Amino acid sequence: MRSYEPHDADAAADIVRAAADRTERLRLVGGGTKAGIGRPAGNPASEDEATLSTAGLSGITLYEPAEMVVSALAGTPLAEVQALLAGRGQMLPFEPMDHRGLMGTHGTPTFGAVASTNNSGPRRINAGAARDSLIGVRFVNGRGEIIKSGGRVMKNVTGLDLVKLMAGAWGTLGLLTEVTFKVLPVQERVSTLVFAGLDDDRAVAALSAALGSPFELTGAAHLPAGIGGPEARTAMRVEGFSDSVAYRLGELTKLLKRFGAPEIVEGDTGTALWTGIRDAALLAEPADAAIWRLSTAPTHGPALAAAIAAERDARWFYDWGGGLIWLATAAEGDAGAATVRAAVKAQGGHATLVRAPDAVRAAVPVFEPLSEPLMRITAGLKAAHDPMGVFNPGRMYAGI
């Protein structure tokens, strides 16, 4: 299989134009940490397939601490950007997940992939998803044209918002070459209230009460018994100036006294707790289990998990106040796809098969199946941006 590694956007555009002319398919590659997510690629020996890597597109192109804006080329290691921000007391607001432990990969997460996959962690409930902080992109479309959209400031958009469109497209609409994000200050104090022994329903009730209060959580998760410890734990993270955090912890403790007396966790212990939740590391083993990522209304979370568990063995935990469920089950057969899809349909929401063998991901829908009208829109967007089907064909949906 041929492999291309351009070192600037112009070279990338030349490669794409040539590929489109000869109907060569390009599998886009960043750091390789999420390569196993999505429908499996076609025959690697096929002469009409090649890889297009962003590894040569590396470097921070703009950092304005006072304006809280950072831009970098797509192949820039995420850790490099985060280290630069940390040196000035700033951070990416949306807490991107590191997939390596869950996926068993050993690459380097890249800045462009954060945007391409809309990679968002526990702080999403407070700061929004990656796409909400993404304010500018430069990309090469399927015609080999270099497109720039957005800039250094948030602003209203009329017409098609290409910045938001590229976020979460998984490289199916274009090759991102540069991305720009708004950033936020690192908080002075980070503390977590941990309630012990709550079942799923009471835990989500507690999380909902806290999230509905004026005391501003930046993390809200529940780990059932056996997930990271013998006893169930319900975690609520509070961040900010030290005096504000102390006040909010006290008020939350009073508000939630019917759920018991919480422990306050800080420092390395708290960091490790939220890193495990962010990276779904609590379900990484056994490595041969299938991993599902389910989104639903938070109050429907316990019923959704229970419906799946009634049909097959499963382990799970909740993030985003109960609205995000990470679930592990056996990968044999359809990896529980029929059960999961039926439960999601009944409760509302959507499901993504994050980890499973190639044969399973080729046989069942990986991303939530789209209705006919949405599939028409999706196909239309693909045709408009990538008319020759050059980029990541079929990664999200067969034939697109």
Secondary structure as the mmCIF struct_conf table of DSSP 4:
data_model
#
loop_
_struct_conf.conf_type_id
_struct_conf.id
_struct_conf.beg_label_comp_id
_struct_conf.beg_label_asym_id
_struct_conf.beg_label_seq_id
_struct_conf.end_label_comp_id
_struct_conf.end_label_asym_id
_struct_conf.end_label_seq_id
STRN STRN1 ARG A 2 TYR A 4
BEND BEND1 HIS A 7 ASP A 8
HELX_RH_AL_P HELX_RH_AL_P1 ALA A 9 ASP A 21
TURN_TY1_P TURN_TY1_P1 ARG A 22 THR A 23
STRN STRN2 ARG A 25 VAL A 29
BEND BEND2 GLY A 30 GLY A 32
TURN_TY1_P TURN_TY1_P2 THR A 33 GLY A 36
BEND BEND3 ILE A 37 ARG A 39
HELX_LH_PP_P HELX_LH_PP_P1 PRO A 40 ALA A 41
BEND BEND4 GLY A 42 GLY A 42
TURN_TY1_P TURN_TY1_P3 PRO A 44 ALA A 45
TURN_TY1_P TURN_TY1_P4 GLU A 47 ASP A 48
STRN STRN3 GLU A 49 SER A 53
TURN_TY1_P TURN_TY1_P5 ALA A 55 GLY A 56
BEND BEND5 LEU A 57 LEU A 57
STRN STRN4 ILE A 60 GLU A 64
TURN_TY1_P TURN_TY1_P6 PRO A 65 MET A 68
STRN STRN5 VAL A 69 LEU A 73
TURN_TY1_P TURN_TY1_P7 ALA A 74 GLY A 75
BEND BEND6 THR A 76 THR A 76
STRN STRN6 PRO A 77 PRO A 77
HELX_RH_AL_P HELX_RH_AL_P2 LEU A 78 GLY A 87
TURN_TY1_P TURN_TY1_P8 ARG A 88 GLY A 89
STRN STRN7 GLN A 90 MET A 91
TURN_TY1_P TURN_TY1_P9 PRO A 93 PHE A 94
HELX_RH_AL_P HELX_RH_AL_P3 ARG A 100 MET A 103
TURN_TY1_P TURN_TY1_P10 GLY A 104 GLY A 104
BEND BEND7 GLY A 107 GLY A 107
STRN STRN8 THR A 110 THR A 110
HELX_RH_AL_P HELX_RH_AL_P4 PHE A 111 SER A 116
TURN_TY1_P TURN_TY1_P11 THR A 117 ASN A 118
TURN_TY1_P TURN_TY1_P12 PRO A 122 ARG A 123
HELX_RH_AL_P HELX_RH_AL_P5 ARG A 124 ALA A 127
HELX_RH_AL_P HELX_RH_AL_P6 ALA A 130 SER A 133
STRN STRN9 LEU A 134 VAL A 140
TURN_TY1_P TURN_TY1_P13 GLY A 142 ARG A 143
BEND BEND8 GLY A 144 GLY A 144
STRN STRN10 ILE A 146 GLY A 150
BEND BEND9 ARG A 152 VAL A 153
BEND BEND10 GLY A 159 GLY A 159
HELX_RH_AL_P HELX_RH_AL_P7 LEU A 162 MET A 166
TURN_TY1_P TURN_TY1_P14 ALA A 167 GLY A 168
BEND BEND11 ALA A 169 ALA A 169
TURN_TY1_P TURN_TY1_P15 TRP A 170 GLY A 171
BEND BEND12 THR A 172 LEU A 173
STRN STRN11 LEU A 175 LYS A 182
STRN STRN12 LEU A 184 PRO A 185
HELX_LH_PP_P HELX_LH_PP_P2 VAL A 186 GLN A 187
BEND BEND13 GLU A 188 GLU A 188
STRN STRN13 ARG A 189 ALA A 196
BEND BEND14 GLY A 197 GLY A 197
HELX_RH_AL_P HELX_RH_AL_P8 ASP A 200 LEU A 211
TURN_TY1_P TURN_TY1_P16 GLY A 212 GLY A 212
BEND BEND15 SER A 213 SER A 213
TURN_TY1_P TURN_TY1_P17 PRO A 214 PHE A 215
BEND BEND16 THR A 218 THR A 218
STRN STRN14 GLY A 219 LEU A 223
TURN_TY1_P TURN_TY1_P18 ALA A 225 GLY A 226
BEND BEND17 ILE A 227 GLU A 231
STRN STRN15 ARG A 233 GLY A 240
BEND BEND18 PHE A 241 PHE A 241
HELX_RH_AL_P HELX_RH_AL_P9 SER A 242 LEU A 255
TURN_TY1_P TURN_TY1_P19 LEU A 256 LEU A 256
HELX_RH_3T_P HELX_RH_3T_P1 LYS A 257 PHE A 259
HELX_LH_PP_P HELX_LH_PP_P3 ALA A 261 PRO A 262
STRN STRN16 GLU A 263 VAL A 265
HELX_RH_AL_P HELX_RH_AL_P10 GLY A 267 ARG A 278
TURN_TY1_P TURN_TY1_P20 ASP A 279 ALA A 280
HELX_RH_3T_P HELX_RH_3T_P2 ALA A 281 LEU A 283
BEND BEND19 PRO A 286 PRO A 286
TURN_TY1_P TURN_TY1_P21 ALA A 287 ASP A 288
BEND BEND20 ALA A 289 ALA A 289
STRN STRN17 ALA A 290 SER A 295
HELX_RH_3T_P HELX_RH_3T_P3 PRO A 298 HIS A 300
HELX_RH_AL_P HELX_RH_AL_P11 GLY A 301 ALA A 309
TURN_TY1_P TURN_TY1_P22 ALA A 310 GLU A 311
BEND BEND21 ARG A 312 ARG A 312
STRN STRN18 ALA A 314 ASP A 319
HELX_RH_3T_P HELX_RH_3T_P4 TRP A 320 GLY A 322
TURN_TY1_P TURN_TY1_P23 GLY A 323 GLY A 323
STRN STRN19 LEU A 324 THR A 329
BEND BEND22 GLU A 332 GLU A 332
TURN_TY1_P TURN_TY1_P24 GLY A 333 GLY A 336
HELX_RH_AL_P HELX_RH_AL_P12 ALA A 337 GLN A 347
STRN STRN20 HIS A 350 ARG A 355
HELX_RH_AL_P HELX_RH_AL_P13 ASP A 358 ALA A 363
BEND BEND23 VAL A 364 VAL A 364
BEND BEND24 VAL A 366 PHE A 367
HELX_LH_PP_P HELX_LH_PP_P4 GLU A 368 SER A 371
HELX_RH_AL_P HELX_RH_AL_P14 GLU A 372 HIS A 385
TURN_TY1_P TURN_TY1_P25 PRO A 387 MET A 388
STRN STRN21 PHE A 391 PHE A 391
BEND BEND25 ASN A 392 ASN A 392
TURN_TY1_P TURN_TY1_P26 PRO A 393 GLY A 394
BEND BEND26 ARG A 395 TYR A 397
TURN_TY1_P TURN_TY1_P27 ALA A 398 GLY A 399
#
